[in-house]
Amino acid sequence: MNFFRGVIGGQAAGPQPSGAETIQKLCDRVASSTLLEDRRDAVRALKSLSKKYRMEVGTQAMDHLINILQTDRSDSEILGYALDTLYNLICNDEEEEQDENAQKQADDLGAQFTDTFIQDPEHVTLLLALLEEFDFHVRWPAVKLLTALLKNQCVQVQGVILVSPMGVSRLMDLLADSREVIRNDGLLLLQQLTKSNAAIQKIVAFENAFERLLDIITEEGSSDGGIVVEDCLLLLLNLLKNNSSNQNFFKEGSYIQRMKPWFEVGDDNSGWSAQKVTNLHLMLQLVRVMVSPVNSPGATASCQKSMYQCGLLQQLCTILMATGVPADILTETINTVSEVIRGSQVNQDYFASVNAPSNPPRPAIVVLLMSMVNERQPFVLRCAVLYCFQCFLYKNQKGQGEIVATLLPSTIDANSISAGQLLCGGLFSADSLSNWCAAVALAHSLQDNLTQKEQLLRVQLATSLGKPPVSLLQQCTNILSQGSKVQTRVGLLMLLCTWISNCPIAVTHFLHNQENVPFLTAQISENLGEDERLVQGLCALLLGICIYYNDNSLENNTKEKLKQLIEKRIGKENFVEKLGFITKHELYSRAAQKPQPVFPSPEQMLFDHEFTKLVKELEGMITKAVHKSSEEEKKEEEVKKTLEQHDNIVTQYKELIREQDAQIQELKEQVASMSSQNEQMHTTVTQQLSQIQQHKDQYNILKLKLGKENQSQSNSQGDGSQMNGLQTEEITQLREELEELRRQHALLQTQLGDKDALINTLRSEASQTAEGSTGGSDNTELLKELEALRSQVQSQSAEINQMKTERQELLRRAEAGSSAAVPGSDGSLDAAKIAELESRLAAQTTETERLKEEGKSSSQSRAELEQQLASATSTVAILQTEKAKLQTEVQESKKEQDDLLMLLADQDQKINSLKLRLKDLGETVDDEDDLDARDQTDDDEEDEEDED
């Protein structure tokens, strides 16, 4: 113990050992001591010496310290000392007093010790296991040591943690620790862990990291919170940036909606602390990560939609128009709003409706453009406004039309400032940066919009009093020829190239000015300095566009003459070389990387992102157009015409095929509907047949019952005169009913004849049209179905006639029975009337047959007259109509059969009652069987007489 007192406490007498010797003795004591207290004191001493003698402690004690972590797990105090010592060895603390060389040596030393520690992956796994210790003196140093390891050797440590079972889950548990120090250092650890490793980012996200981090941000006060909020936001940025899987998970989890309260800034914006500015800046960056142009279009559009629906875009626009907002927050807010509305029609329409809180209210676009063309505004703010304007017009033809409309003579309002007036003012101001920004903004108003390019040709500008107005196109070329600054000329040339590209009318207007082509050729042919090479390349591009999109409407400036002019004045090879100056410029590739205009200084603001895409598209086509001869162009035009004709023919055939497909589909639907109707009719007919059979059975049962009742009844005497009178009246009624039934029978026969004629007509029409029509098979099937229906109706009519015959037989028998009880004169009178009725019935039957013949002849003549006008479609329609009519008639026939059955039942009852009365009067009434036997006996007697 005296040794430790000498090391830690005051100096003892005698020569003092060196630092290396002391550390060696401490290491021996750690390795050989059996008492835990001795080892603990030795490790504590190493910790105190680890900063001063970092090199010695690291080289001699590293293995002993790791061994302590493995063997002394039960003592949290010695574990804490060992972890603190390892942290002092590995961590590179940046001290202000150290010079650059000393700091570099310290960093190299930390990296060296980190490599030594992670040579065995089990050491990192051991640290992960120590994180499960709840003791503060163990858990906190373990977190700090892992963070230091990740800072020095991130990739290697990430690989070990990734393959370690439950490694990431143990680290995520740190966020749930109730001790804020461990939780906050856990955030720093996760920041280092999630850097540039998509696999770990996904695991952390699916460990419910978003929910926990957003809860911490809310607990800490959102944008008004401290450094902890900043750490949470940095971790969220690591998880979401360039990770489409986590972005989709963030959106699907409805976490975008939880971002809206972050931007609820109060009216009093005077107190903006540095931490609040940092927090809000990171929050805006988090929104931009979700809608970045580098994301997939589908994911970006989905996030933009969610941000509009939850009110986040509206909240951002409120900050945009608020007062007292710091400049850097305002700039970042403008950039954020730009990407939220970029390419989203709904969001762009909403942004166009936002008004600034001024008197009178002005559109937010106008207020922002006023800042863009104001040279006193910060450069980064002006770049942000330009980016916002570009995003507002991106794929927004409606917005482009509204901007160009503010420049047209019919829509200019002298009492208010419009966007078009601000752009024209900036285009012709003395500030070259305003000229460039206004030119690029106008170019975006024309991007991929032929209509607005033609509309902008109508814009007229008043240059000075007493002079006629000139067009905007002419004024741009006038300023270009005056030799202004390079930035101004580059902006105007980009505007002109965008304007006349793919617009032959604009090319004609440009070439109509006789000074433009000589100016361009002079600019291209001169040998100027490095600063002017870009202008030469843009002039060559503009002249090449005039050749490529020339419709040869001007005789002096046709394609061929312009190419001859280039060959004589410039030379084709020289022209192509000057054209290549654009893509070879050092700022071209930087502008082509991303849409947002980010420039270190105003002087480097030369290229626009959309213009770089236009140059890439046109450079090759212009080069080919310049080298082509007139014969090759004629051949190409012929080929184009042939292709256009071929395309037109293909289009016509496609339309014809579409029409035929529609017709086939319609016919299929008709066939399906008719098939269903046919099935329904079959079902109906089947039901009717079953019902008829049931009625026949009921009728036969009634007949049997009547016969049994007649046999069982006894003869009785009564008042004959009264019964005869009643019987006579009932017989009269029965005769009247019989007459009515005969009339109905005649009517039914007539209707059946008409239907037969119509069916024959349809059959003939169908047979005539079946050969040339595609629906012949369907018509044949329909005719078969109609024939079946007709046969069914005829069978039903035959059954009705049979029932009527049986009824007449019953009446005849009843009359025969009554004739025996009444005087002879009445019987003879009744017989005469019955004979008369029968004769009339025969005459009507003959007349019915004659009408049938006439109907057949008339239907044949009608079929001959209409044979040429028939078609497959009308045949199908007629068949459908007739099927419906036949179905209706079947229903009517069913009803008539029911009525007849009811009448027969009533008449049977009346006949039975009459028989009973006759029997009561003492008259003999023969049953049906007796009458049949009597008829047979009479026939036999007549045969015998004939033989004699």
Buried (B, 14 or more C-beta within 10 A) or exposed (E): EEBBEBBEEEEEEEEEBEBBEBBBBBBEBBBEBEEEEBBBBBBBBBBBBBEEBBBBBBBBBBEBBBEBBEEBBEBBBBBBBBBBBBBBBBBBEEEEEEEEEEBEEBEEBBBBBBEBBBEEBBBBBBBBBBBEBEEBBBBBBBBBBBBBBBBBBBEBBBBBBBEBEEBBEBBBBBBEBEBEEBBBBBBBBBBBBBBEBBEBBBBBBEBBBBEBBBBBBBEBEBBBBBEBBBBBBBBBBBBBBBBEEBBBBBBEBEBBBBBBEBBEBEEEBEEBEEBBBBBBBBBBBBBBBBBBBEBEEEBBBBBBBBBBEBEBBBBBBBBBBBEEBBEBBBBBBBBBBBBBBBBBEBBBEBBBEBBBEEEEEBBBBBBBBBBBBBBEBEBBBBBBBBBBBBBBBBBBBEBBBBBBBBBBEEEBEEEEBBBBBBBBBBBBBEBBBBBBBBBBBBBBBBBBBEEBBBBBBEBBBEEEEEEEEBBBBBBBBBBBBEEBBBBBBBBBBBBBBBBBBBBBBBBBBBBBBEEBBEBBBEBBBEEEEEEBBBBBBBBBBBBBBBBBBBEEEEEEBBBEBBBEBBBEBBBEEBBBBBBBBBBEBEBBEBBBEEBBBBBEEBEEBBBBBBBBEBBEEBBEBBBEBBEBEEEEBEEEEEEEEEEEEEEEEEEEEEEEEEEEEEEEEEBEEBBEEBEEBBEEBEEBBEEBEEEBEEBBEEBEEBBEEBEEEBEEBEEEEEEBEEBBEEBBEBBEEBBEBBEEBBEBBBEBBBBBBBBBBBBBBBBBBBBBBBEEBEBBEBBBBBBEBBEEBBEBBEEBBEBBEEBBEBBBEBBEBBBBBBBEBBEEEBBEEBEEBBEEBEEEBEEBBEEBEEBBEEBBEEBBEBBEEBEEEBEBEEBBEBBBEBBEEBBEBBEEBBEBBEEBBEBBBEBBEBBBEBBBBBBBBEBEBBBBEEBEEEEEEEEEEEEEEEEE
